[in-house]
């Protein structure tokens, strides 16, 4: 089993910053990709940012404002969110993809952390 613990969500004014963290623990052999997705009641879940060993990918709506990074030693992924806008308000979910010690492919999701941006 793998556990993902997210933290860092909260209420912030427009133009402000927040940093999300997600730490993975449990039966993990390797992690190939870590990422953040977000969802509101009105929209389907969308990819915000993803990081692999060699690249990062961002949604067009967050490019230049959000930065994703990872600490491989801690199996932790971060999302630095700057210049936040009201439209960034959503539940943010951590996702990891990788392999268990028995080489079984894993795709796990966190429970989500709420980010609310007030205008």
C-alpha positions in Angstrom: 0.0 0.0 0.0 1.0 3.6 -0.7 0.0 6.6 1.3 0.0 10.2 0.0 -0.1 13.0 2.5 -0.9 16.4 1.1 -0.5 19.7 2.9 -0.3 23.4 2.2 -3.8 24.3 1.1 -5.8 27.2 2.5 -7.3 30.6 1.9 -5.2 33.3 0.2 -6.0 36.6 -1.4 -5.6 37.1 -5.1 -2.0 37.8 -6.0 -0.7 35.8 -3.1 1.2 32.6 -2.9 0.8 29.1 -1.5 3.1 26.0 -1.5 1.6 22.5 -1.7 3.4 19.4 -0.6 2.7 15.8 -1.1 4.8 13.0 0.6 4.5 9.4 -0.6 5.3 6.5 1.7 4.8 2.8 1.7 5.7 0.0 -0.7 7.4 2.0 -3.4 10.2 0.7 -5.6 10.4 3.7 -7.9 8.4 6.8 -8.9 8.4 7.7 -12.5 6.1 10.7 -12.4 4.6 13.0 -9.7 1.9 15.6 -10.4 -0.9 17.8 -9.2 -4.4 17.9 -10.6 -7.3 20.1 -9.6 -11.1 19.9 -9.7 -14.0 22.1 -8.9 -17.7 21.1 -8.8 -18.2 22.8 -12.2 -15.2 21.3 -14.0 -13.7 17.9 -14.6 -10.4 17.1 -13.0 -7.5 18.7 -14.9 -3.8 18.3 -14.9 -2.0 21.3 -13.4 1.6 20.2 -13.4 3.6 17.0 -13.7 7.3 16.2 -13.2 9.3 13.2 -14.3 13.0 12.5 -14.0 13.6 14.6 -17.1 10.9 17.0 -17.7 8.1 19.2 -16.3 4.7 19.8 -17.9 2.2 22.6 -17.0 -1.3 23.5 -17.9 -1.3 26.6 -20.1 -3.4 28.4 -17.4 -0.6 28.2 -14.8 2.5 28.5 -16.9 4.8 31.2 -15.5 3.0 31.3 -12.2 3.3 27.7 -10.8 6.4 25.7 -10.3 6.5 22.0 -9.6 9.5 20.3 -8.0 10.4 17.0 -6.3 12.7 15.7 -3.6 13.5 12.1 -4.7 15.1 11.2 -1.3 11.8 12.1 0.4 9.4 10.9 -2.3 7.9 14.4 -2.0 6.5 16.7 -4.7 5.9 20.4 -4.3 3.8 22.9 -6.1 4.8 26.6 -5.6 1.8 28.7 -6.7 2.4 32.4 -7.2 0.2 35.2 -8.5 -2.9 33.2 -7.5 -6.2 34.1 -9.2 -9.7 33.4 -8.2 -10.0 30.8 -11.0 -7.3 28.8 -9.3 -9.7 28.0 -6.5 -10.2 24.2 -6.5 -9.4 21.0 -4.7 -5.8 20.0 -5.6 -4.9 16.3 -5.8 -1.5 14.8 -5.7 -0.8 11.9 -8.1 2.1 9.5 -8.3 2.9 6.8 -10.9 5.6 4.3 -10.5 6.3 0.7 -9.5 6.0 -1.4 -6.3 8.8 -3.6 -5.1 7.2 -6.5 -7.1 7.3 -4.3 -10.2 3.6 -3.8 -10.3 2.6 -0.5 -11.9 1.1 2.0 -9.4 -1.1 5.0 -9.9 -2.1 6.6 -6.6 -4.1 9.7 -5.7 -4.1 11.8 -2.6 -7.4 12.8 -0.9 -7.0 16.4 -1.9 -6.3 19.8 -0.4 -8.5 22.8 -0.8 -7.1 26.0 -2.2 -9.4 29.1 -2.0 -8.3 32.4 -3.6 -10.4 35.4 -2.6 -10.7 38.3 -5.0 
